Amino acid sequence: MDFFAERPSGGAQSSEQEPTISTPDIITTIATSLRRERERAGLSLTELARRAKLAKSTLSQLESGTGNPSVETLWALSLALRVPFSRLVEPPLPPVHVIRADEGPYTRSEEAPYGVALLSPCPPGARRDLFRIVAEPGAPRLTTTPHQAGVREHVVLAEGRALVGPVDATVELDPGDYVCYPGDTQHIFEALAPGTTAVMIIEQT
């Protein structure tokens, strides 16, 4: 049974553990990350499989990109490798990164009708401030004085609709959509519908 899959369109999560279609990009990311972290740790396939209490054939399939791990398998591997869970599933990100509400690879549990989607991990040495935004249509909120170098902003839209991001690369968001962009350039938040709310995290390194 496959547990690493895209969330069904419409946001509904099945209460049953049914087979799902794998997301090729994230499976490739996991394969690359596992090989990288195993080699960094100086471990053989046999030793890592032993530490994670997995069959060597299962680990070999994951590293070759033909396996499809569950949440439990990835947690076991991250603990055995002594790396954050996010290190195994996070692909390289472009300057402006968007995840729509009906997109994103969810890792499924083998033990419950439960799934998680990592939107953005906290990098080493970073500080994050969490904000709730409430906005109405009208003049956009323009940040004319950008944050210090290296700051990134993360926004998840909860209700309404909004135009968000750098002034030369704005993205229109619907409820559930996520965007990440540099906070050290001019950027805007413009509500496009009444009662627009969002969660914003400012990440400082």
N, C-alpha and C positions, 0 to 999 in steps of 0.2 A: 504494500500500500504506500502511496506517495503522500508525504505530508508537507512538502515544500512547494507551494503553489501560489498563484495569484488569487486574490480575494475575488469571489464571484461578483459580477456586475450588479449594481444596485445596493451593495453593501451588506446583503444578507449573509449570515454565516450559517451553514448547515449544522444542525445539532447532531448529525450522525457522522461517523468517521468513514467517508466515502472516498474512493480513489479520485484524484484530481490531476490536472495537467501540469506538468513541471514547467518552471520558468527557466529557459536555457541560459539566459545571461547570469542569473544568480547561481545556478549550478556550476557554471564555469568559474565564477568568482570564488566560490567555496573551494573548488578543486585547486585553483591557483594559490589561494591563501593557505590551504592545508599543506601543500608541498613546501611553500615558502617558510611557514612557521615550523614545520617538522625539521627542515634542513637547518634553519636558524638554531633550533634547539639541539641539533646534532643527534637526532633520534632516527633509528631505522623504522621501517613500516611495522616490523614485528614488535619492537619495543613500544611504539606509540599505541598500537592496537592493544597490547597487554595492559598499559597504564590506563587506557580508556575503557577497558573491559569490552572490546569489540573484536569481532572476527577479523583476521588480517585481510581476508577477501573483501569484507565490507569496506575497510579503509582504502584498499587498493581501488575499488570501484569509485569511491568518493574522490580520490585524487586524480582518477582518469576522467572524471566528469560524467560517469555513467550511473552514479548512485543518486539517491534522493533522500537526504537525512531529515530526521525529525528534530524537534527542539531538544529532546533528551540526548540524542546522539551528539548534536553540536555542543551542548553544555558539557558533556563528558569529555569531548575533545579539547574544548577551551580550557577546562580544568587540568587535563593531562599536559597540555602545552604551556599552562600558566600564562595565558593571554586572555584579554577581554573577549567575550562572545562576539562583540562587534568586529573584532579583528578578522574573523573568519567569514563574515557576510557582507562587509562594506566594500563596494567597488570604488574606483577612483571617481571623484566628483568634478564636474565642470564648474566654472565660476558661479553660474546661476543654476541651481538644481531644483527641479519641480517634481513633486509626486502627487498625482491626482488621487481623489478619494477612491476611485475604483481601480487604481493601479497599485503597484508595489508588491513585492514578494512577501508572503506571510509564511512563517514557520509554524507548522501545526504540531500540536501535542499528540502523543500516542495514548495519553491517559485521560484526556478530557476534551470536550468540544471547545477548544481554546486555540487562538492564534495570535502571534505578535508580528508586527512589522517594524523593523528598526528604521526610523527616519533619519536620525543623525546621532552618531556617538560623540561623546565628549572627548576631545583630544587631550593628550597629556599636558598638564600645566594650564589648562583653560579654566576660566570662571564664567558662569552663566547666570544672568538675571532673567527672571520670568515675569512676563506682563500679560494682563488681559486688556484687549483693545475693544472699545465701544465706539462706533462711528456711524455717521449719517451722511447721505449724499450731500454734496456741496463742494467747496474748495478742497482740493487734496491736501493732505498733510505732507509738506515737502521738508525734508531734512537738509537745510542749506549749509549747516556746519556738520560735516560728516564726523563719524567717530574716529578714534585713533587708528593707525595702521594695523591691519590684521583682524579687526573686528568683523564678525559675520552675524547676520540676523536670520532667524528661523521663524517662519510664520505658518500656523495652521489655521485656516478659516473655519470658524464654528457655525456661523449663521450669515445669511445675506450673500453679498457678492462684492468683490473688491479688486482694484488694480494695485498691484504691489511690486516693488523692486526698484532697481536702479533706473534713473530717468530715461536712459537709452535702451533699457531691456526689461520693461515692465511686463508682468504676467497677470492675466485675469484669473482670479480664483473663485471657485464655487465651494460650498460647504464640504469639509473634509480634505480639501486640497492642501498640499504643503509646498512651500518654496523656501530655498536658502539662497542668500546672495551676499555680496560684500557690503559691509556697513561703513566702509571707509571711503565711499563715493556718495554723491547726492542720490537720494532715493525717496520714494513717495509711498503713501498709503492713502488710497482714495476709495471711499465707500461708494458702491454703485447701486445699492439697494438699502431701503430703510432697515434699521435694526441689525446692522452688520456688526458682528463680534468676531474676535480672533484671539489666539494665544500667540504671543511673540516672545522669543528667547534671544537675548543679546549675548553673544559669546565673545569673551575677551581673552586673549592669550597673553 
